[in-house]
Amino acid sequence: MERIKNYGKLLLGVATIGGAVLTQSFTQKAVKTTQFAGEIYVNGSSSGSYQKLTSPGEYDPNNCQETSDQNCAWRRTSTPGTVPDNFDASTASSLHAAGLIEPMNDDKGVYIP
């Protein structure tokens, strides 16, 4: 009888540890943020200050005003890596060189929604 009680405690301990491990792995996955190819970053100033649009569907190429020599908009590629929600023209050049973003089109200027 004593042997059965010891196995019961052992099984309870193993189940508790297993539950903790499973909970931790689900929590880590839920916290992880993702970026998707196709996210769009638009230029909000003549010097090249880019902000991510809330939804790629909001982008309208007719909103590009030709008042700057900076790209009007960039699109996120599927290349793994991190792109900040806001960045300047210098950072845009680095992100483009790394293959993380690409020009939406040949339009230059400031995006005015």
N, C-alpha and C positions, 0 to 999 in steps of 0.2 A: 504494500500500500504506500509506503514511504517513497518507493521508486516512482510510482505514478505521480505523486505530488511534485517531485523534482522535475519530471518531464513536463508537467503542466506549466510550472514556472518558467522553464527554459523556452517552451513554445510561446508563452506570453511575451517573454523578453525579445525573442526573434521577431515576432509579429509587430511589436512596438517599434523596434529599430527599422524594420522594413517599411512600416508606414511613414516614419520620419524621413527616410531616404526618398520615398516616392513623393511626398509632399514637397520636399526641397526641390526636386527636379521639376515639378510642375510650376513652382513659384519662380524659378529662374527663367523658365520659358516665357512666362507671362510678363516678366519685367523687361525682357529684351525688346528693344525697339527695332523696327524695320524701315527700310527705305525702298521705294519702288521705282523701277525704271519708268520714265515718263513724267515724273514730278517736274514742274516748271518753275523757274526762277526768273523774275522780271526786273528790269532796270528801273529804279525809281529816281535817279538823279543823273545829271550830265556827266558826273565823274565816275559813274558805274557803281551803284550801290544796289545789290540784288537781294530780293526777298522772295521766299517761296510762296506761290499761290496756294490758297486753301484747297482748291480742286483744279486739276489740269483742264477740266471742262470750262473753267472761267476764262481761259486765255482767248483773246481775240486779236489777231494780227493787225487789225485796223486801228488798235489802240497805241501802236508804236508811232510816236511823234519824232520826226527826224531832227532832233535838236541836240544830238550827241553823236560822237564817233564810236561809242561803246555798243556792243551787241544789245539789242532790245530784250532778248530772252534766251535762256539756256534751258536745255532739257536733260534730265538725269538719265544716264545710260544704265545698263545692267551690270556694269563692272563693279565687283565688290569693293567697298570702301565707304567712307563717311563724307557726306556733303552737309555743311551747316545750313540752317534755315535762312541765314543772312550772311552775305559776304561782299567784299569789294572787288573792283576790277582786277587787282593784282592776284587775289585769291582765285578769281575766276580763271585767270590764265594758268595757274598751277593746277586747278581741278581739271581743266581741259587737257593739259599736258599729261595728266595722270589717267585720262580716259574716263573720268567720272561724270563729266557733263559734255554736251555738244551744243552748238548753236541751233536754235529752233529753225532759223532760216537766215537769209543774208541781211535782214533788216537791222539797221543801226538806229539808235535813238533811245528816248525815254518812254516807258510804258505808262500811259495815263488811262486808268480804267473809267 
